[in-house]
Amino acid sequence: MKYKRIFLIVLDSFGIGNAPDAEKFGDLGSNTLKSISKSKKFNIPNLTKLGVSNIDGVELTDSNSPVGKFGALQELSAGKDTTIGHFEIAGIISEKPMPTYPDGFPKEIIDEFEKQTGCGTLCNKTYSGTQVIADYGEEHIKTGKLIVYTSADSVFQIAAHTDIVPLEKLYDYCKIARNILQGDHAVGRVIARPFNGEYPFTRTADRHDFSVEPPEDTMLDKLKANNFDVISVGKIADIFANRGITEKYFTHSNNEGMSKTFELIDKGFNGLVFTNLVDFDMKYGHRRDVDGYANAITEFDNWLNDFIPKMKNDDLLIITADHGCDPAYKGTDHTREQVPLLMYSKNIEPENLGTIKGYNYISKVILNNFDLR
């Protein structure tokens, strides 16, 4: 059957363990789903019904009669970050990892950034996003210097207090950094990290990502070029540098993302709604908050109670993830894991798809549905 509307929802960092190359990435034994399943706040009857517990290798009680197609996706790209994961979902395999800077950015990058912005910088180290503003926030306020830091991911992050650097100005500084960070230094994302208040300070919800452009056409570009709707919810437009998007809605939380996706089920579009729910990763995975993560997935499962009954006969729901971020694992970084693939429509034939190599399986399903390649 061909579907008129597809809802693709990425549960950012919802890994299910068992990546065959996890040891190569220092993540042997990581398993986001298994870790959060031990929390008392974990309750996912709808995801279980869709088949998540029946996926090969998942250590949860199986559903006796799953109603969807289900399987595990193995990442082929050389990375475990948001950009690479989403690019692969959209059809691009990244054979070369994006650059990371565990010892900070080279002097020539920082010098050029300071020259073009007219601002000094602080930190230039790998740092926790909440700790860096606690440690450098007061000096930033006194001097006006920008807090520049990175992580294990391919990111250049700029933190600034909103009373010192207005939001739009911070975004301008990020655009400058994005233009500088090209070629061998083309990090996956430049991220604006505004904060406010008094010590130890609070990050605001106005984060904004400036991604490297996809190196070739993605599923989104192909859909748009053939006059299909491509509606972005959350940070999808940011991740794809606004390419292949016909309509976009920025959100600040899972709740906003779910609410907007729910609204769109009443919209008469023909094509794709592509949603990213970032709180799993940003608020709970990186902060190693098992109960918070478990509660967030329970809230999403509850949301499915209302969303699924409103689906039309020619709607398809696809639920997946872009990497892992096991909140019970060492450190604070993403984890190399397989991710779930759950597909549901009102007339779908339940099927165990097994383990599939490549997140790009999703782009093949979507493009094939719309008779594209």
C-alpha positions as CSV (number, residue, x, y, z in Angstrom):
1,M,0.0,0.0,0.0
2,K,1.1,3.6,-0.7
3,Y,0.8,6.1,2.1
4,K,-0.1,9.8,1.5
5,R,1.4,11.0,4.8
6,I,4.3,9.6,6.8
7,F,5.2,10.7,10.3
8,L,8.8,10.0,11.1
9,I,9.7,10.6,14.7
10,V,13.2,10.4,16.0
11,L,13.5,9.7,19.7
12,D,16.9,11.5,20.0
13,S,19.4,9.0,21.6
14,F,16.9,6.1,22.2
15,G,19.4,3.3,21.6
16,I,18.8,-0.4,22.2
17,G,22.3,-1.7,22.7
18,N,24.1,-4.5,20.8
19,A,26.0,-2.5,18.2
20,P,28.6,-4.9,16.9
21,D,31.3,-2.2,16.8
22,A,30.5,-0.6,20.2
23,E,33.9,-1.5,21.6
24,K,35.6,0.5,18.8
25,F,33.8,3.5,20.1
26,G,34.5,2.8,23.7
27,D,30.9,1.9,24.4
28,L,30.9,-1.8,25.0
29,G,27.9,-2.8,27.1
30,S,26.0,0.4,26.7
31,N,22.2,0.0,26.3
32,T,20.0,3.0,26.7
33,L,16.7,1.0,26.7
34,K,17.9,-1.6,29.1
35,S,19.1,1.1,31.6
36,I,15.9,3.1,31.7
37,S,13.8,-0.1,31.8
38,K,15.0,-0.5,35.4
39,S,13.4,2.7,36.5
40,K,10.1,2.7,38.4
41,K,9.1,5.6,36.0
42,F,9.4,3.3,32.9
43,N,6.1,2.2,31.4
44,I,5.7,1.7,27.6
45,P,2.6,-0.4,26.8
46,N,2.1,1.3,23.4
47,L,5.7,0.9,22.2
48,T,5.5,-2.7,23.4
49,K,2.4,-3.2,21.4
50,L,4.2,-1.7,18.3
51,G,6.9,-4.3,18.8
52,V,9.8,-2.7,20.6
53,S,10.1,-5.6,23.1
54,N,10.1,-8.1,20.2
55,I,13.1,-6.7,18.5
56,D,15.9,-9.2,18.4
57,G,18.3,-8.7,21.3
58,V,16.0,-6.5,23.4
59,E,15.8,-7.8,26.9
60,L,12.2,-6.9,27.8
61,T,9.0,-9.0,28.0
62,D,7.7,-9.6,24.5
63,S,4.3,-8.5,23.3
64,N,2.3,-11.6,22.4
65,S,0.8,-9.9,19.4
66,P,2.7,-6.9,18.1
67,V,0.7,-4.8,15.7
68,G,3.5,-3.2,13.6
69,K,6.7,-4.0,11.7
70,F,9.7,-3.9,14.0
71,G,13.5,-4.4,13.8
72,A,16.9,-3.1,14.8
73,L,19.0,-0.7,12.7
74,Q,22.8,-0.8,12.8
75,E,24.6,2.4,12.0
76,L,27.0,2.2,9.1
77,S,28.5,5.7,9.3
78,A,31.7,6.4,11.1
79,G,30.2,8.3,14.0
80,K,27.6,8.4,16.8
81,D,26.4,12.0,16.7
82,T,23.2,13.7,15.8
83,T,24.2,15.0,12.4
84,I,25.7,11.8,11.1
85,G,22.7,9.8,12.5
86,H,20.1,12.0,10.9
87,F,22.1,12.2,7.6
88,E,22.1,8.4,7.5
89,I,18.4,8.2,8.2
90,A,18.0,10.5,5.2
91,G,20.1,8.4,3.0
92,I,23.8,9.5,3.4
93,I,26.4,7.1,4.7
94,S,29.3,9.1,6.3
95,E,32.4,7.0,5.8
96,K,34.7,9.6,7.3
97,P,34.0,10.8,10.9
98,M,33.4,14.5,11.4
99,P,36.3,16.2,13.2
100,T,36.4,16.3,17.0
101,Y,38.6,18.4,19.3
102,P,39.3,16.7,22.6
103,D,42.1,19.2,23.3
104,G,40.2,22.2,22.2
105,F,40.2,24.0,18.8
106,P,43.5,25.0,17.2
107,K,44.9,28.5,17.6
108,E,44.2,29.5,14.0
109,I,40.5,28.7,14.4
110,I,40.1,30.6,17.7
111,D,42.2,33.6,16.4
112,E,40.1,33.8,13.2
113,F,36.9,33.6,15.3
114,E,38.0,36.3,17.6
115,K,39.1,38.5,14.7
116,Q,35.7,38.2,12.9
117,T,33.5,38.6,16.0
118,G,35.7,41.2,17.7
119,C,35.3,39.2,20.9
120,G,37.7,37.3,23.1
121,T,37.1,33.8,24.1
122,L,37.2,31.7,27.3
123,C,37.6,28.0,28.0
124,N,38.2,26.2,24.6
125,K,38.1,22.8,26.2
126,T,35.9,19.7,26.3
127,Y,33.3,20.5,28.9
128,S,29.8,19.8,30.3
129,G,27.4,22.4,29.1
130,T,26.0,23.1,32.5
131,Q,29.4,23.0,34.3
132,V,31.0,25.3,31.8
133,I,28.6,28.2,32.5
134,A,29.1,27.7,36.2
135,D,32.9,27.8,35.9
136,Y,33.2,30.6,33.3
137,G,29.9,32.5,33.5
138,E,31.0,35.2,35.9
139,E,34.2,35.8,34.0
140,H,32.2,36.1,30.8
141,I,29.9,38.7,32.4
142,K,32.8,40.7,33.6
143,T,34.8,40.6,30.4
144,G,32.3,40.1,27.6
145,K,34.4,37.2,26.3
146,L,32.5,34.3,24.7
147,I,32.6,30.9,26.3
148,V,33.7,28.5,23.5
149,Y,33.7,24.7,24.3
150,T,33.2,21.3,22.7
151,S,32.4,17.7,23.7
152,A,33.1,14.3,22.4
153,D,30.8,15.1,19.5
154,S,31.8,17.1,16.5
155,V,30.5,20.5,17.8
156,F,31.7,24.1,18.4
157,Q,29.5,25.5,21.1
158,I,29.2,29.1,22.1
159,A,27.7,30.0,25.5
160,A,26.7,33.6,26.4
161,H,24.5,35.3,29.0
162,T,21.5,36.9,27.4
163,D,22.1,40.1,29.3
164,I,25.6,40.4,27.8
165,V,25.0,39.0,24.3
166,P,21.5,39.4,22.9
167,L,20.1,36.2,21.4
168,E,20.3,37.4,17.7
169,K,23.9,38.5,18.2
170,L,24.8,35.1,19.6
171,Y,23.2,33.5,16.5
172,D,25.3,35.9,14.3
173,Y,28.5,34.8,16.1
174,C,27.5,31.1,15.4
175,K,27.0,31.9,11.7
176,I,30.5,33.4,11.7
177,A,31.9,30.2,13.3
178,R,30.0,28.1,10.8
179,N,31.6,29.9,7.9
180,I,35.0,29.5,9.5
181,L,34.6,25.8,10.2
182,Q,34.8,24.4,6.8
183,G,37.0,21.8,5.0
184,D,39.1,19.7,7.4
185,H,37.5,21.6,10.3
186,A,33.9,21.2,9.2
187,V,32.3,20.2,12.5
188,G,28.9,18.7,12.4
189,R,27.2,21.5,14.3
190,V,27.9,25.0,15.7
191,I,25.6,25.4,18.7
192,A,24.3,28.6,20.4
193,R,24.0,28.0,24.1
194,P,22.4,31.0,25.7
195,F,22.0,31.2,29.5
196,N,20.6,33.6,32.0
197,G,20.1,34.3,35.7
198,E,22.7,34.4,38.4
199,Y,25.4,31.9,39.4
200,P,25.4,29.0,38.8
201,F,23.2,30.2,35.9
202,T,20.5,28.4,33.8
203,R,20.6,27.5,30.2
204,T,17.6,28.9,28.3
205,A,15.5,27.0,25.8
206,D,16.7,29.1,22.9
207,R,19.5,26.8,21.8
208,H,20.0,26.9,18.0
209,D,22.1,24.5,15.9
210,F,23.9,25.5,12.7
211,S,24.8,22.3,10.9
212,V,27.2,21.5,8.2
213,E,25.3,21.0,4.9
214,P,24.7,17.5,3.7
215,P,27.3,16.5,1.1
216,E,24.7,15.3,-1.4
217,D,20.9,15.3,-1.9
218,T,19.0,13.6,1.0
219,M,15.6,12.1,1.1
220,L,14.3,15.5,2.0
221,D,15.8,17.2,-1.0
222,K,14.3,14.6,-3.3
223,L,10.8,14.8,-1.7
224,K,10.8,18.6,-2.0
225,A,12.1,18.6,-5.6
226,N,9.1,16.4,-6.5
227,N,6.6,18.7,-4.9
228,F,5.9,16.6,-1.8
229,D,5.6,18.4,1.6
230,V,8.5,18.1,4.0
231,I,7.5,19.5,7.4
232,S,10.2,19.8,10.0
233,V,9.4,19.7,13.8
234,G,12.1,20.4,16.3
235,K,15.7,20.7,15.2
236,I,15.3,18.8,11.9
237,A,15.6,22.0,9.8
238,D,18.7,22.9,11.8
239,I,20.3,19.5,11.3
240,F,19.8,19.6,7.5
241,A,20.8,23.3,7.2
242,N,17.2,24.1,6.1
243,R,17.7,22.0,2.9
244,G,14.7,20.0,1.6
245,I,12.3,21.6,4.0
246,T,8.9,23.1,2.9
247,E,7.6,24.1,6.3
248,K,9.3,24.2,9.7
249,Y,8.3,24.5,13.4
250,F,11.0,25.0,16.0
251,T,10.3,23.6,19.4
252,H,11.9,23.9,22.8
253,S,11.0,20.6,24.4
254,N,9.5,17.1,23.8
255,N,6.1,18.4,24.9
256,E,6.2,21.1,22.3
257,G,7.4,18.7,19.6
258,M,4.7,16.1,20.4
259,S,2.0,18.9,20.5
260,K,3.0,20.2,17.1
261,T,3.2,16.8,15.6
262,F,-0.3,16.0,17.0
263,E,-1.6,19.3,15.4
264,L,-0.2,18.3,12.1
265,I,-2.3,15.1,11.9
266,D,-5.2,17.4,11.1
267,K,-3.3,19.0,8.3
268,G,-4.0,18.0,4.7
269,F,-0.5,17.5,3.5
270,N,1.0,15.0,1.1
271,G,4.5,13.9,2.1
272,L,6.5,13.8,5.3
273,V,6.4,15.1,8.9
274,F,9.9,14.7,10.3
275,T,10.1,15.2,14.1
276,N,13.0,15.2,16.5
277,L,12.3,14.9,20.2
278,V,15.5,16.2,21.8
279,D,14.9,16.0,25.5
280,F,15.8,12.4,25.7
281,D,19.3,13.3,24.7
282,M,19.8,16.8,25.9
283,K,18.1,16.8,29.2
284,Y,18.4,13.2,30.3
285,G,21.0,11.1,28.4
286,H,23.9,13.6,28.6
287,R,23.0,14.4,32.2
288,R,22.9,10.7,33.0
289,D,19.4,11.0,34.5
290,V,17.9,7.5,34.3
291,D,14.6,8.3,36.0
292,G,14.2,11.5,33.9
293,Y,14.8,9.6,30.7
294,A,12.4,6.8,31.8
295,N,9.7,9.3,32.6
296,A,10.2,11.1,29.2
297,I,9.7,7.8,27.3
298,T,6.7,7.0,29.4
299,E,5.2,10.5,28.5
300,F,5.9,9.8,24.8
301,D,4.2,6.4,25.1
302,N,1.2,8.1,26.7
303,W,1.1,10.6,23.8
304,L,0.7,7.6,21.4
305,N,-2.6,6.8,23.1
306,D,-4.1,9.9,21.5
307,F,-2.0,10.1,18.3
308,I,-2.5,6.5,16.9
309,P,-6.3,6.6,17.0
310,K,-6.3,9.8,14.9
311,M,-4.2,8.3,12.2
312,K,-5.9,8.0,8.8
313,N,-5.9,4.8,6.8
314,D,-3.2,6.2,4.4
315,D,-0.9,7.4,7.2
316,L,2.3,5.6,8.2
317,L,4.1,6.2,11.6
318,I,7.8,5.4,11.8
319,I,9.6,5.6,15.1
320,T,13.4,5.4,15.4
321,A,16.5,7.1,16.9
322,D,19.8,8.6,15.7
323,H,22.3,7.1,18.2
324,G,22.3,6.1,21.9
325,C,23.0,8.0,25.1
326,D,22.9,5.5,27.9
327,P,22.1,7.5,31.1
328,A,23.6,4.7,33.2
329,Y,26.9,4.5,31.3
330,K,30.2,6.0,32.1
331,G,30.9,9.6,31.0
332,T,28.3,12.0,29.5
333,D,28.6,11.3,25.8
334,H,26.6,9.5,23.1
335,T,26.9,5.7,23.0
336,R,27.3,3.6,19.9
337,E,24.1,1.4,19.8
338,Q,21.6,0.0,17.5
339,V,18.4,1.9,17.3
340,P,14.8,0.6,17.0
341,L,12.7,0.7,13.9
342,L,8.9,0.7,14.5
343,M,6.5,1.1,11.7
344,Y,2.7,1.2,12.1
345,S,-0.4,1.9,10.0
346,K,-4.0,0.8,10.4
347,N,-3.6,-1.9,7.8
348,I,0.0,-2.9,8.2
349,E,1.0,-6.6,8.4
350,P,3.0,-7.2,11.6
351,E,6.5,-8.4,10.8
352,N,9.8,-8.9,12.5
353,L,12.3,-7.3,10.2
354,G,15.3,-8.6,12.1
355,T,18.5,-6.6,12.2
356,I,19.0,-4.2,9.3
357,K,22.4,-2.7,8.4
358,G,22.0,1.0,7.8
359,Y,19.7,3.7,9.1
360,N,19.2,4.6,5.4
361,Y,16.7,1.7,5.2
362,I,14.2,4.4,6.4
363,S,14.9,6.7,3.5
364,K,14.5,3.8,1.1
365,V,11.1,2.9,2.6
366,I,9.9,6.6,2.4
367,L,11.2,7.3,-1.1
368,N,9.9,4.0,-2.4
369,N,6.5,4.9,-1.0
370,F,6.4,8.1,-3.1
371,D,7.9,6.3,-6.2
372,L,11.3,8.0,-5.8
373,R,14.9,6.9,-5.5
